[in-house]
Amino acid sequence: MITKLKSLTKSKFVRNVAIVATGTAGAQAITMAFSPVITRLYGPEAFGMLGTFMAILTIVMPVAALAYPIAIVLPESDADAKGLARFSAGLAFAIAIVTALVLLAAGGSIAQILSLEAIGPFLMFIPIAMLFSAFQQILTQWLIRKKQFKITARVAVIQALVINFMKTGVGFLYPVGGALIVLATLGQMLLALLLLVGMRGRDTALPREDESTATIRELAKRHRDFPLFRAPQNAINAFSQSLPVLMLASLFGPSSAGFYSLGRTVMGVPLNLIAKSVGDVFYPRVTEAVNNKENVFRPILKTTLALAAIGIVPFTIVIALGPFLFSLVFGSEWAAAGEYARWLALWMFFGFINKPSVAAMPALGMQSWLLVYELFSTGLKVAALALGFYYFNDDLTAIALMCASGVVAYLALILKVLVRAYSGDFNG
């Protein structure tokens, strides 16, 4: 046992995961420490407005640079990766301009059609947040490529500290949903700025002086599977993640959306803390393994089982004690969020353990399959939500049915990736 622990501490993969997880843990700890104060300052309706805004933003963010930033990790040449980064930044700027023009022309009508009048005055913040989110994706993927995980970890902590101080300070003076939306947009800007400053301050994060193998147009064409398959897949996935918030806000009011948003945020902590850290470190590693024609079935399975062992206890505790824990931490008015969290915990446990499989998909040539999968899984979740909302007329039943369908979909994804990795057929 001691030998195994010593071996783990010497593993570069484990050390990198620990660095990313430490930064994420610091950021999450700061957010959780401020949460009891912030939730009491603003209340469920303000969180409902923020949740609705973030739901829309989450849906449109994947198209902000058409998923090209994810491809930055793949080229062997730094010059090629730099070309992809420049192309992604230009694309993001153009798409943000088009989005702003559409919202200027028809933002009011869009808000009315979707029954989202509460956030209508804040729709113009969406293209701004989209643009800086794309810049943040580009810089993050570059730092993942250069394995500069200390920079991303340090930036996550600083950004969380600054934004939560601002939420608290503003909350004492002006505790409304609009303030949370403005601060969420500023958070995207701050994160991109801090990543850029951190990258420029470290020589090993800068590109090597090597030769480019293609023009920017050729690079864009070479990685066209990202806009063709990954961008729509990410958008559909984000839509399916955000759909409950939008439906709850429209059918049961902003308070229900606020309960769901808080439950989703809290249950997202282990995903962001550990699973995302593993995914970020696993992505360049599995890419190198596939390029070197190594066996990738074993590391994918091993990492998946390790995540299952780590997550089983905390997720089970929330399933058993969700309402009690939420009342204790956030106040009795948030007990309903704990009921939502019990079902979310079941669903998100499988989202927790599928990160190695998702990270391996670009290298395994499975992006077109992932798009088809996303269409089917989203259709399943929409059908489950609709059944709960319109037949049972009960928000909790709708959430329960959606989470159950999500479990089935995540299991199918993991099994498919393992079968592909075992077969050794990585040609799409």
C-alpha positions in Angstrom: 0.0 0.0 0.0 2.8 2.4 1.0 4.7 1.5 -2.2 1.6 2.2 -4.3 1.2 5.6 -2.6 4.8 6.5 -3.2 4.4 5.4 -6.8 1.3 7.7 -7.2 3.2 10.7 -5.7 6.0 10.2 -8.3 3.5 10.0 -11.2 3.7 13.1 -13.4 0.0 12.6 -14.3 -1.1 12.5 -10.7 1.0 15.5 -9.8 -0.5 17.5 -12.7 -4.0 16.4 -11.7 -3.2 17.5 -8.1 -2.0 20.9 -9.3 -5.2 21.5 -11.4 -7.4 20.1 -8.6 -5.7 22.3 -6.0 -6.4 25.4 -8.0 -10.0 24.3 -8.7 -10.4 23.3 -5.0 -9.2 26.7 -3.9 -11.6 28.4 -6.2 -14.5 26.2 -5.2 -13.7 26.5 -1.5 -13.8 30.3 -1.8 -17.1 30.1 -3.7 -18.6 27.8 -1.1 -17.3 29.9 1.8 -19.0 33.0 0.3 -22.2 31.1 -0.7 -24.0 31.2 2.7 -23.6 35.0 2.7 -24.3 35.6 -0.9 -27.4 33.4 -1.0 -28.8 35.3 2.0 -28.1 38.6 0.4 -29.7 38.0 -3.0 -32.4 35.3 -2.5 -33.9 32.7 -4.9 -35.3 35.2 -7.5 -32.0 36.9 -8.1 -30.3 33.5 -8.5 -33.1 32.5 -10.8 -32.2 35.5 -13.1 -28.5 34.6 -12.9 -29.3 31.0 -13.6 -31.4 31.9 -16.7 -28.7 34.2 -18.0 -26.0 31.6 -17.5 -28.2 28.9 -19.1 -28.5 31.0 -22.3 -24.7 31.8 -22.1 -23.8 28.2 -21.7 -25.8 27.3 -24.8 -24.2 29.9 -27.0 -20.6 29.7 -25.7 -19.7 26.6 -27.6 -20.3 28.4 -30.9 -18.3 31.4 -29.8 -15.2 30.1 -31.7 -16.9 27.0 -33.2 -14.9 24.7 -30.9 -11.6 25.4 -32.7 -9.9 26.3 -29.3 -10.1 22.6 -28.4 -8.0 21.7 -31.4 -5.1 23.8 -30.2 -3.8 20.8 -28.2 -3.5 18.5 -31.2 -0.8 19.8 -33.6 2.8 18.7 -33.1 4.0 22.1 -34.2 3.6 25.1 -31.8 3.5 27.4 -34.9 0.4 25.4 -36.1 -1.2 25.6 -32.7 -0.5 29.4 -32.6 -2.2 29.7 -36.0 -5.3 27.9 -34.7 -5.3 30.2 -31.7 -5.2 33.3 -33.9 -7.9 31.9 -36.1 -10.1 31.1 -33.1 -9.8 34.6 -31.7 -10.7 36.2 -35.0 -13.7 33.9 -35.4 -14.9 34.6 -31.9 -14.8 38.4 -32.5 -16.8 38.1 -35.7 -19.4 35.8 -34.1 -19.8 38.1 -31.1 -20.4 41.1 -33.5 -23.1 39.1 -35.4 -24.7 38.0 -32.1 -24.8 41.6 -30.9 -26.5 42.8 -34.1 -29.1 40.0 -33.9 -29.9 41.0 -30.2 -30.1 44.7 -31.1 -32.6 43.9 -33.9 -34.7 41.3 -32.2 -33.6 40.9 -28.6 -37.0 42.0 -27.2 -38.9 39.6 -29.4 -36.6 36.7 -28.5 -37.1 37.4 -24.8 -40.9 37.6 -25.2 -41.1 34.4 -27.3 -39.0 32.4 -24.7 -40.8 34.0 -21.7 -37.5 35.5 -20.5 -38.6 39.1 -20.0 -36.9 39.2 -16.6 -33.5 39.2 -18.2 -34.4 41.1 -21.4 -32.5 44.3 -20.3 -29.3 42.2 -19.9 -29.3 40.3 -23.2 -26.6 42.6 -24.7 -24.2 41.2 -22.1 -24.3 37.9 -23.9 -22.0 38.7 -26.8 -19.6 40.4 -24.5 -19.5 37.3 -22.2 -19.3 35.1 -25.3 -16.2 36.9 -26.7 -14.2 36.8 -23.4 -15.3 33.2 -22.8 -13.8 32.3 -26.2 -10.5 34.1 -25.3 -10.5 32.2 -22.0 -11.0 28.9 -23.9 -8.1 29.7 -26.3 -5.7 30.6 -23.5 -6.8 27.6 -21.4 -6.2 25.1 -24.2 -2.9 26.7 -25.0 -1.8 26.3 -21.4 -3.0 22.7 -21.4 -1.0 22.1 -24.5 2.1 23.6 -22.8 1.2 21.6 -19.6 1.4 24.9 -17.6 -1.2 23.7 -15.1 0.2 25.9 -12.3 -0.9 29.0 -14.2 -4.5 27.9 -14.7 -4.7 26.8 -11.0 -3.4 30.1 -9.7 -5.7 32.1 -11.9 -8.8 30.1 -10.9 -8.1 31.0 -7.2 -7.5 34.7 -7.9 -10.6 35.0 -10.1 -12.9 33.3 -7.5 -11.6 35.5 -4.7 -12.1 38.8 -6.6 -15.5 37.9 -8.0 -16.9 36.6 -4.7 -15.7 39.7 -2.9 -17.4 41.8 -5.5 -20.7 39.8 -5.2 -20.7 40.3 -1.5 -19.8 44.0 -1.6 -22.4 44.7 -4.2 -25.0 42.5 -2.4 -25.0 44.7 0.6 -25.8 47.8 -1.6 -27.8 46.4 -4.5 -28.9 42.7 -4.1 -30.7 42.2 -7.4 -30.3 39.6 -10.2 -29.1 42.3 -12.6 -26.0 42.9 -10.4 -25.2 39.1 -10.5 -25.5 39.1 -14.3 -23.1 42.1 -14.7 -20.6 40.4 -12.3 -20.8 37.1 -14.2 -19.8 39.0 -17.3 -17.0 40.7 -15.6 -15.8 37.3 -14.3 -15.3 36.1 -17.9 -13.3 39.2 -18.7 -11.2 38.9 -15.6 -10.4 35.2 -16.2 -9.2 35.8 -19.7 -7.1 38.8 -18.6 -5.5 36.8 -15.7 -4.7 33.9 -18.0 -3.0 36.2 -20.5 -0.9 37.9 -17.9 0.1 34.5 -16.4 1.1 33.1 -19.8 3.3 36.1 -20.7 5.0 35.9 -17.3 6.4 32.4 -17.9 8.8 31.5 -20.8 7.8 27.9 -21.0 4.2 28.9 -21.7 5.2 30.8 -24.8 5.4 29.1 -28.3 8.6 27.4 -29.5 10.3 28.8 -32.6 9.3 26.0 -35.0 8.0 25.8 -38.5 4.4 25.9 -39.4 3.2 23.0 -41.6 0.3 24.8 -43.1 -1.5 28.1 -43.7 -4.3 29.2 -41.3 -6.8 28.2 -44.0 -5.3 24.8 -44.3 -5.2 24.4 -40.5 -8.9 25.4 -40.3 -9.7 22.8 -42.9 -7.5 20.1 -41.3 -9.5 20.4 -38.0 -12.9 21.0 -39.6 -14.3 18.2 -37.5 -14.4 20.6 -34.6 -16.8 23.1 -36.1 -18.7 20.3 -37.9 -19.2 17.9 -35.0 -17.8 19.2 -31.7 -19.3 22.7 -31.8 -22.9 21.5 -32.4 -22.3 18.7 -30.0 -21.2 21.1 -27.3 -24.1 23.5 -28.1 -26.6 20.6 -27.9 -25.1 19.4 -24.7 -25.2 22.9 -23.2 -28.8 23.2 -24.3 -29.7 19.9 -22.6 -27.8 21.1 -19.4 -29.6 24.5 -19.5 -33.1 23.3 -20.5 -34.3 22.5 -17.0 -33.4 26.1 -15.9 -35.3 27.6 -18.8 -38.3 25.3 -18.4 -38.4 25.8 -14.6 -38.2 29.6 -15.1 -41.0 29.6 -17.7 -43.4 27.1 -16.1 -42.8 27.3 -12.3 -41.2 30.8 -11.9 -37.7 32.1 -11.1 -37.6 30.6 -7.6 -37.7 27.0 -8.9 -35.0 27.9 -11.4 -33.0 29.3 -8.5 -33.4 26.1 -6.5 -32.2 24.1 -9.5 -29.3 26.5 -10.2 -28.0 26.2 -6.7 -28.4 22.4 -6.6 -26.6 22.2 -10.0 -23.8 24.6 -8.8 -23.2 22.6 -5.6 -23.2 19.2 -7.4 -20.9 20.7 -10.0 -18.2 21.2 -7.4 -16.7 17.6 -7.5 -17.0 17.7 -11.3 -15.0 20.9 -11.5 -12.7 20.0 -8.6 -11.6 16.5 -9.7 -13.2 15.2 -12.8 -12.4 18.3 -15.0 -8.9 18.4 -13.6 -8.4 14.7 -14.7 -10.0 15.5 -18.1 -7.7 18.5 -18.7 -4.5 16.5 -17.8 -5.7 13.3 -19.5 -6.5 15.0 -22.9 -2.9 15.8 -24.0 -1.7 12.5 -22.5 -4.2 10.3 -24.4 -3.5 12.3 -27.6 0.2 11.5 -27.3 -0.6 7.9 -26.6 -2.8 7.5 -29.7 -0.1 9.3 -31.8 2.5 6.9 -30.5 0.1 3.9 -31.2 0.1 2.9 -27.5 -2.7 0.9 -25.8 -5.2 3.4 -24.5 -7.9 1.0 -23.3 -6.2 0.3 -20.0 -5.5 4.0 -19.0 -9.1 5.0 -19.9 -10.6 2.2 -17.8 -8.2 2.6 -14.9 -8.9 6.4 -14.7 -12.7 5.8 -14.9 -12.6 3.3 -12.1 -10.4 5.6 -10.0 -12.9 8.4 -10.4 -15.8 6.1 -9.4 -13.9 5.1 -6.2 -13.3 8.8 -5.4 -16.9 9.9 -6.1 -19.1 7.2 -4.7 -19.0 8.4 -1.1 -19.7 12.1 -1.5 -22.4 11.6 -4.1 -24.1 8.9 -2.0 -24.2 11.3 1.0 -26.0 13.9 -1.0 -28.5 11.3 -2.3 -29.3 10.3 1.3 -29.2 13.7 3.0 -29.7 16.4 0.3 -32.5 18.5 1.9 -31.0 18.4 5.4 -27.6 19.5 4.1 -28.9 22.3 2.0 -31.1 23.6 4.8 -28.1 23.5 7.2 -25.7 25.3 4.9 -27.8 27.7 2.9 -30.8 28.2 5.2 -34.2 26.5 5.4 -35.6 28.4 2.4 -33.2 26.3 0.2 -34.5 22.9 1.3 -36.2 22.4 -2.1 -32.8 22.8 -3.8 -31.6 19.8 -1.7 -34.5 17.7 -3.1 -33.3 18.6 -6.6 -29.7 17.8 -5.6 -30.6 14.2 -4.6 -31.5 13.4 -8.2 -28.8 15.6 -9.7 -26.2 13.7 -7.6 -27.2 10.4 -9.2 -26.9 11.8 -12.7 -23.8 13.8 -12.1 -21.9 10.8 -10.5 -21.9 9.3 -14.0 -20.9 12.7 -15.5 -18.1 12.6 -13.0 -16.7 9.3 -14.1 -17.1 9.8 -17.9 -14.5 12.6 -18.2 -11.6 10.3 -19.3 -13.9 8.9 -22.0 -14.9 12.4 -23.2 -11.3 13.6 -23.2 -10.2 10.6 -25.3 -12.9 11.1 -28.1 -11.0 13.6 -30.3 -7.9 11.4 -30.4 -10.0 8.3 -31.0 -11.7 9.9 -34.0 -15.2 9.7 -32.4 -16.4 13.3 -32.8 -19.0 12.5 -35.4 -20.3 9.6 -33.2 -20.4 12.0 -30.2 -22.6 14.4 -32.2 -25.1 11.6 -33.0 -25.0 10.5 -29.4 -25.7 14.0 -28.1 -28.7 14.3 -30.4 -30.2 11.0 -29.0 -29.3 11.7 -25.4 -30.7 15.3 -25.5 -33.9 14.0 -27.1 -34.2 11.5 -24.3 -33.8 14.2 -21.7 -36.2 16.6 -23.4 -38.8 13.8 -23.5 -38.3 13.0 -19.9 -38.6 16.7 -18.9 -41.7 17.2 -21.0 -43.3 14.1 -19.5 -42.6 15.4 -16.0 -43.7 19.0 -16.7 -46.8 18.4 -18.8 -48.1 15.0 -17.8 -47.2 14.9 -14.1 -47.2 18.7 -13.7 -44.5 18.4 -11.1 -41.1 20.0 -11.2 -39.3 17.4 -9.0 -40.7 14.5 -11.1 -39.5 16.1 -14.2 -36.0 16.6 -12.8 -36.0 12.9 -11.6 -37.0 11.6 -15.0 -34.4 13.7 -16.7 -31.6 12.6 -14.4 -32.5 8.9 -14.9 -32.3 9.3 -18.6 -29.0 11.1 -18.2 -27.6 8.1 -16.3 -28.4 5.7 -19.1 -26.8 8.1 -21.7 -23.6 8.5 -19.8 -23.2 4.8 -19.3 -23.7 4.2 -23.0 -21.0 6.8 -23.8 -18.4 5.2 -21.4 -19.1 1.7 -22.8 -18.8 2.9 -26.4 -15.4 4.6 -25.8 -14.0 1.6 -24.0 -15.1 -0.7 -26.9 -13.4 1.6 -29.4 -10.2 1.9 -27.3 -10.1 -1.9 -26.9 -10.6 -2.5 -30.6 -7.7 -0.3 -31.6 -9.6 1.1 -34.5 -9.1 4.9 -34.2 -9.9 5.9 -37.8 -13.4 7.3 -37.1 
